[in-house]
Amino acid sequence: MDDRLREECAEQLRASREEWSKRLDAIRSDRRRESGELSPDFEDQATQRENDETLDALDERGRHALEAIDAALGRIAAGTYGECARCGETIPDERLRAEPTAPSCVGCA
């Protein structure tokens, strides 16, 4: 892997990390009901509570995304980015461009 691709992927990962952090902040703000308490109307409350389940799922997805991003940035820092974590072979550039958090080659994924 050349340095240009590594830096391109690192920039993409940092931007993605920033975006996910903002999303998670907004989700957590909504979940804490910083914009107001539950509606006094029972039907509205039911809808709000259903939305809580969606927010929880989005929060979990975001946390997993941040973990994958941080792991990829760690591999870049360690000099192992682009090496398959399972077989040690080089991960194709096309795969890393499409999925910069990929820890493994297509065959091992």
Contact map, one row per residue, 1 for C-alpha under 8 A:
1110110000000000000000000000000000000000000000000000000000000000000000000000000001000000000010000000000000000
1111110000000000000000000000000000000000000000000000000000000000000000000000000000000000000000000000000000000
1111111000000000000000000000000000000000000000000000000000000000000000000000000000000000000000000000000000000
0111111100000000000000000000000000000000000000000000000000000000000000000000000000000000000000000000000000000
1111111110000000000000000000000000000000000000000000000000000000000000000000000000000000000010000000000000000
1111111111000000000000000000000000000000000000000000000000000000000000000001000010000000000000000000000000000
0011111111100000000000000000000000000000000000000000000000000000000000000000000000000000000000000000000000000
0001111111110000000000000000000000000000000000000000000000000000000000000000000000000000000000000000000000000
0000111111111000000000000000000000000000000000000000000000000000000000000000000000000000000000011001000000000
0000011111111100000000000000000000000000000000000000000000000000000000001001000000000000000000000000000000000
0000001111111110000000000000000000000000000000000000000000000000000000000000000000000000000000000000000000000
0000000111111111000000000000000000000000000000000000000000000000000000000000000000000000000000000001000000000
0000000011111111100000000000000000000000000000000000000000000000000010011000000000000000000000000001100000000
0000000001111111110000000000000000000000000000000000000000000000000010000000000000000000000000000000000000000
0000000000111111111000000000000000000000000000000000000000000000000000000000000000000000000000000000000000000
0000000000011111111100000000000000000000000000000000000000000000000010000000000000000000000000000000000000000
0000000000001111111110000000000000000000000000000000000000000000010010000000000000000000000000000000000000000
0000000000000111111111000000000000000000000000000000000000000000000000000000000000000000000000000000000000000
0000000000000011111111100000000000000000000000000000000000000000000000000000000000000000000000000000000000000
0000000000000001111111110000000000000000000000000000000000000100110000000000000000000000000000000000000000000
0000000000000000111111111000000000000000000000000000000000000000010000000000000000000000000000000000000000000
0000000000000000011111111100000000000000000000000000000000000000000000000000000000000000000000000000000000000
0000000000000000001111111110000000000000000000000000000000000100000000000000000000000000000000000000000000000
0000000000000000000111111111000000000000000000000000000000100110000000000000000000000000000000000000000000000
0000000000000000000011111111100000000000000000000000000000000000000000000000000000000000000000000000000000000
0000000000000000000001111111110000000000000000000000000000000000000000000000000000000000000000000000000000000
0000000000000000000000111111111000000000000000000000001001100000000000000000000000000000000000000000000000000
0000000000000000000000011111111100000000000000000000001000100000000000000000000000000000000000000000000000000
0000000000000000000000001111111111100000000000000000000000000000000000000000000000000000000000000000000000000
0000000000000000000000000111111111100000000000000000000000000000000000000000000000000000000000000000000000000
0000000000000000000000000011111111000000000000000001001100000000000000000000000000000000000000000000000000000
0000000000000000000000000001111111000000000000000000000000000000000000000000000000000000000000000000000000000
0000000000000000000000000000111111111100000000000000000000000000000000000000000000000000000000000000000000000
0000000000000000000000000000111111111000000000000000000000000000000000000000000000000000000000000000000000000
0000000000000000000000000000110011111000000000000000000000000000000000000000000000000000000000000000000000000
0000000000000000000000000000000011111100000000000000000000000000000000000000000000000000000000000000000000000
0000000000000000000000000000000011111110000000000000000000000000000000000000000000000000000000000000000000000
0000000000000000000000000000000010011111000110010000000000000000000000000000000000000000000000000000000000000
0000000000000000000000000000000000001111110110000000000000000000000000000000000000000000000000000000000000000
0000000000000000000000000000000000000111110110000000000000000000000000000000000000000000000000000000000000000
0000000000000000000000000000000000000011111110000000000000000000000000000000000000000000000000000000000000000
0000000000000000000000000000000000000011111111000000000000000000000000000000000000000000000000000000000000000
0000000000000000000000000000000000000000111111100000000000000000000000000000000000000000000000000000000000000
0000000000000000000000000000000000000111111111110000000000000000000000000000000000000000000000000000000000000
0000000000000000000000000000000000000111111111111000000000000000000000000000000000000000000000000000000000000
0000000000000000000000000000000000000000011111111100000000000000000000000000000000000000000000000000000000000
0000000000000000000000000000000000000000001111111110000000000000000000000000000000000000000000000000000000000
0000000000000000000000000000000000000100000111111111000000000000000000000000000000000000000000000000000000000
0000000000000000000000000000000000000000000011111111100000000000000000000000000000000000000000000000000000000
0000000000000000000000000000000000000000000001111111110000000000000000000000000000000000000000000000000000000
0000000000000000000000000000000000000000000000111111111000000000000000000000000000000000000000000000000000000
0000000000000000000000000000001000000000000000011111111100000000000000000000000000000000000000000000000000000
0000000000000000000000000000000000000000000000001111111110000000000000000000000000000000000000000000000000000
0000000000000000000000000000000000000000000000000111111111000000000000000000000000000000000000000000000000000
0000000000000000000000000011001000000000000000000011111111100000000000000000000000000000000000000000000000000
0000000000000000000000000000001000000000000000000001111111110000000000000000000000000000000000000000000000000
0000000000000000000000000000000000000000000000000000111111111000000000000000000000000000000000000000000000000
0000000000000000000000000010000000000000000000000000011111111100000000000000000000000000000000000000000000000
0000000000000000000000010011000000000000000000000000001111111110000000000000000000000000000000000000000000000
0000000000000000000000000000000000000000000000000000000111111111000000000000000000000000000000000000000000000
0000000000000000000000000000000000000000000000000000000011111111100000000000000000000000000000000000000000000
0000000000000000000100110000000000000000000000000000000001111111110000000000000000000000000000000000000000000
0000000000000000000000010000000000000000000000000000000000111111111000000000000000000000000000000000000000000
0000000000000000000000000000000000000000000000000000000000011111111100000000000000000000000000000000000000000
0000000000000000000100000000000000000000000000000000000000001111111110000000000000000000000000000000000000000
0000000000000000100110000000000000000000000000000000000000000111111111000000000000000000000000000000000000000
0000000000000000000000000000000000000000000000000000000000000011111111100000000000000000000000000000000000000
0000000000000000000000000000000000000000000000000000000000000001111111110000000000000000000000000000100000000
0000000000001101100000000000000000000000000000000000000000000000111111111000000000000000000000000000100000000
0000000000000000000000000000000000000000000000000000000000000000011111111100000000000000000000000000000000000
0000000000000000000000000000000000000000000000000000000000000000001111111110000000000000000000000000100000000
0000000000001000000000000000000000000000000000000000000000000000000111111111000010000000000000000001111000000
0000000001001000000000000000000000000000000000000000000000000000000011111111100000000000000000000000000000000
0000000000000000000000000000000000000000000000000000000000000000000001111111110000000000000000000000000000000
0000000000000000000000000000000000000000000000000000000000000000000000111111111110000000000000000000000000000
0000010001000000000000000000000000000000000000000000000000000000000000011111111110000000000000000000000000000
0000000000000000000000000000000000000000000000000000000000000000000000001111111100000000000000000000000000000
0000000000000000000000000000000000000000000000000000000000000000000000000111111110000000000000000000000000000
0000000000000000000000000000000000000000000000000000000000000000000000000011111110000000000000000000000000000
0000000000000000000000000000000000000000000000000000000000000000000000000011111111100000000000000000000000000
0000010000000000000000000000000000000000000000000000000000000000000000010011011111100000000000000000001000000
1000000000000000000000000000000000000000000000000000000000000000000000000000000111110000011110010000001000000
0000000000000000000000000000000000000000000000000000000000000000000000000000000111111001111000000000001110000
0000000000000000000000000000000000000000000000000000000000000000000000000000000001111111111000000000001110010
0000000000000000000000000000000000000000000000000000000000000000000000000000000000111111000000000000001100000
0000000000000000000000000000000000000000000000000000000000000000000000000000000000011111000000000000000100010
0000000000000000000000000000000000000000000000000000000000000000000000000000000000011111100000000000000000010
0000000000000000000000000000000000000000000000000000000000000000000000000000000000111111110000000000000000000
0000000000000000000000000000000000000000000000000000000000000000000000000000000000110011111000000000000010000
0000000000000000000000000000000000000000000000000000000000000000000000000000000001110001111100000000000010000
0000000000000000000000000000000000000000000000000000000000000000000000000000000001110000111110110000000111000
0000000000000000000000000000000000000000000000000000000000000000000000000000000001000000011111110000000010000
1000100000000000000000000000000000000000000000000000000000000000000000000000000001000000001111111000000000000
0000000000000000000000000000000000000000000000000000000000000000000000000000000000000000000111111100000000000
0000000000000000000000000000000000000000000000000000000000000000000000000000000000000000001111111111010011000
0000000010000000000000000000000000000000000000000000000000000000000000000000000001000000001111111111110000000
0000000010000000000000000000000000000000000000000000000000000000000000000000000000000000000011111111000000000
0000000000000000000000000000000000000000000000000000000000000000000000000000000000000000000001111111000000000
0000000000000000000000000000000000000000000000000000000000000000000000000000000000000000000000111111110000000
0000000010011000000000000000000000000000000000000000000000000000000000010000000000000000000000111111110000000
0000000000001000000000000000000000000000000000000000000000000000000110110000000000000000000000010011111000000
0000000000000000000000000000000000000000000000000000000000000000000000010000000000000000000000110011111110000
0000000000000000000000000000000000000000000000000000000000000000000000010000000011111000000000000000111110000
0000000000000000000000000000000000000000000000000000000000000000000000000000000000111100001000000000011111111
0000000000000000000000000000000000000000000000000000000000000000000000000000000000110000111100100000011111111
0000000000000000000000000000000000000000000000000000000000000000000000000000000000000000001000100000000111111
0000000000000000000000000000000000000000000000000000000000000000000000000000000000000000000000000000000111111
0000000000000000000000000000000000000000000000000000000000000000000000000000000000010110000000000000000111111
0000000000000000000000000000000000000000000000000000000000000000000000000000000000000000000000000000000111111
